[in-house]
Amino acid sequence: MAVVRARWLLLLLLAAPAGAEEGEGAPGKGEDPHAALVKRLSSGDAAEREKAVRALGRGPDGRAVPFVRAALDDPDARVRAAAAVALVRLDAPDDRVLDALVAALRHPDWYTRWDACVALGSLGPPARSAAPALLAAAGDKDLDLARDAVNAVLRVAPGDPQICAGLVRMLESEAAIDRRSLLGALEEAEQIALARDWLAKEMVSNRHGLRGRAATLLGKCGVEGLDTLVQELRNESSPARSGAMYMLADEERIGPAVFVDVLADPQPEMRRAAIKALLRRKAADAAPAIAKLLADEEFEVRLAAAQALAGLKTPVPEAGPPLVRLVTEGDFELATAALDAMRATGLAALAAFLEFRVERAREGTGAVLVVRLHPEGVVEDRVARLDELLAALEDNRHGAPLAAALRDTLAKDEDVLLALALGSEDAAVRKAGAILLGHLARDRAAAIRALRNAARTHDADVRAAAEEAIGRLQSGPR
């Protein structure tokens, strides 16, 4: 940008009104500046005539129009071009002006070409006949000028199918051109679908470094463009898969089924993106498939799966065991997400019984996550929460894995805490403690002694729960 600014400054200085300069042609004392500029139009120096024309074009004096128009016949091409630009600024264009500006687009001088390009663009649709010449200028070797030519052609021929087709041909050519500007022009003209084939090739090859842009624009190419993105997403060998996923994830017209297939992708970032896409779509039917990723080998995938289940709020009984293990994995964010997922997937009672805290390890510098069962957590809503937890533990399909997961991950002194719960004043807590102890006790002998004491209660429900727990511990595998 600094180089461009420097070039602009130089050009502005060169084009400054000659009337401010000393020497031949400068207005004398008391002389009319307009008359002095008109006088300089007869100079034998083409550069002087060009400066005079540009100066006349910058002034609001309507008297300049006939003199500037006469300069369209100047023998020097740069003077003729400057005259055409000046007449546009003086709001006096005609067919001769357009012809002169079109001719100036082919001039070897950069500034002359650029000046003509900007002038034509400022005329808008009345300069439509100049569209082919501006399209050719869009392939100028000077990329700054090429970008301005693209903008100008959109102004003089907005949405013209032939012009847009020409822009696509330029995209497909071997020329060293600013393809990003061409794409922007097609997008602005709402004709980007014409470039669908080129976009598909660029997304795969990235030949021009526009893979991400190509993927984004394919999403604006209608159903066929979206189909192309889906095909690339499903092609595991395609280098454009991540770009396709990025685009499709926010595309509301793409259903959940496309992303469910990606949950088994070998790339962890793709699995994670698929989880987030399904959450964005509130795809409750995908919750069981997402729950399988709670045991994924990658931490970020496990975290995304837990967060998705929390957001989907769909009962997933089989999620209980892996969620319990996530709570004790050692990461606070993961444990919190797992508890949120329990509450949202029909395992609220389990979350109410689990309480975790971060403790500094006795040896080393790491932190460990200690998890305990707290039957007191059901006191406020004892009936619903207790029934829910018991249903999960007694379920033939999911109960045993859940009990095993709890037994493997809970604190070592959990038996003691549950035994203390058997002495609670709240009968619901005593019943919960008895049932949980029957499922989770590590020290069976100590647990049976505590349960026998609890069975002496007058509360029939507590007594029945304690006796059933004793039977479970006595009959279970040693």
Protein Blocks (a to p, Z undefined) as FASTA:
>chain_A
ZZmmmmmmmmmmmmpcfklpgcehiacehiafklmmmmmmmpcblklmmmmmmmmmmpmb
fklmmmmmmmmmpfbfklmmmmmmmmmmnopacfklmmmmmmmmmpfblklmmmmmmmmm
mnmmmlmmmmmmmmmmmmpfblklmmmmmmmmmmmmghiaklmmmmmmmmmmmbdcdfkl
mmmmmmmnopmmmmmmmmmmmmmnomnopmmmmmmmmmmnojmlmmmmmmmmmmmkbckl
mmmmmmmmmmmkbcfklmmmmmmpcblklmmmmmmmmmmnopaklmmmmmmmmmpfbfkl
mmmmmmmmmmnopacfklmmmmmmmmmnopaklmmmmmmmmmmnopammmmmpccddddd
fedjbdcddddddfklmmmmmmlmmmmmmmmmmpmklmmmmmmmmmmmmcfklmmmmmmm
mmpfblklmmmmmmmmmmmomblmlmmmmmmmmmmpmblklmmmmmmmmmmmmmmcZZ
